[in-house]
């Protein structure tokens, strides 16, 4: 064990012997140092992020494009489904339906 490691162990052991309120007071005192407080926050973030899954920007872009394409297809299929339902409902009510050619011509203008 190096001198530094031994020093760390002494401080750690001393900290562990403190009561909860004393530990909280000690930590509050540490956090008063802006630089140390910032370093501790960064260390906590790094610790958390090391366990997160990561995706490269290229892969993320491809996945996002694929998602957009699939969403467009889903929108088309949902529109078709709604149209079929509308046709079935109109037939049940014996409503006159517009011819497809009239519908297409109407949507072009």
Residue pairs with C-beta under 8 A, 6 or more apart in sequence:
1 9
15 23
15 26
18 26
30 36
30 37
30 40
31 37
31 40
55 63
87 97
90 97
91 97
98 106
